[in-house]
Amino acid sequence: MKPVRAERSSSRQLDRPSNRRSPGGDAKSEQRVFVKIRAESEQPALLAKLKALLQQHPGPLATVLFYEQGQKVLALSDAYRIKPSRELFAEMEDMLGQDTVRVK
């Protein structure tokens, strides 16, 4: 039984790193787009316009809103995953102010 356990242990050791890398690595390395919502931007019409803009640029990155005034973070649904681009970020910053969009 000891050789069998050793084999299982070896195979587990081989499986574990790859299993750990996938979930842990993806979660840590998955980039997200953080959007700062300043107090003056907390307007329903403006936020609706932002959501419409995000939906026009579907892609792989999750979008997270950070409400500066309340210090709250809101991860948007997959419907708001975006493909980042300079043009999109420029348009978002035109709406929300300079330095309000970051990829982390």
N, C-alpha and C positions, 0 to 999 in steps of 0.2 A: 504493500500500500504506500510506502514511503516514495517509491519512484513515481507512482501515479500522482500523488500529491505534489511532488516536485514538478511533474509535467504540467499539472493544472496551475500551479503557482507560476510557472514560467509563462504559460499562455495568458494567464490573468495579467501578469506584469506587462506583457506585450499589448494586451487589449486596453489596459487601464490608461496608459499615456494617450493613446489615440482617442479613447472615450473622453478623457479629461480635456484634451485639446479642443475637440469639436464643440461641446457645449460651453465650456469655460472660455475657450479662445474666441468663439463667435460672439459671445456676450460681451467680452471685454474689447474685442477688436471691431465690433460692429459700430460703424460710425452713425451718428444721428445729427440732425440739423436742429440746433437750439435757436429759438426765436424769442427775443426779449420783448415783452409787452409792457411798455412804460405806462404809467398812470394815465397820461393824456391819450393813449391809444386804446384804452379799454372802452371802446364805443362799439355797440352791436353792429352798426353798418360797416365800420372799418374791419372788424373781425370777420364778418361775412364775406367781405371783399377779399381778405387774406385767404380764407378757406377756398374760395372759388379759384383764386390764383394758384394755390397749391394743387388743386385737382386738375389744373390744366398742364401740369408738369409731372405726370406719374413717373415713379422710378423706385429704386431700391432702398433709399434712406428714410428711416422713420423721422417724424417731425415731433419736436417737443416744445411746448410753449412755456415760458417762464414769466409769470406775472410778477413784475418787480414790486409793485405796491404791497401785495399780500404775501410775497415771498412763496408763491405756490408754483408747482410744476405740474403740467398737464401733458401727458403723452397722448398724441392724437392717434386715431384708429389707422389701420392700414390703408384706408381710403385716401389718406393724406400723405402717403409715402411719396417722396419726390426724387427727381433726378436733378442734382445740384448743377447750377450753371451761373456764370457771372451775371448774365442777363436777368435770371430769376432773382438772384440775391440783390441786384441793384434795384429791381422793381419792388421787392419786399422792403428794402431800406428806404426807398422813396416814400413808402406808405407809413413805415414805423419809426424812421429815424436812423441816423448813421450808427454803425456798430451794434446793430440789433440782431444780426444773423451770424451764426458760427457753426462750423462743422466740427464735432468732437468725437 
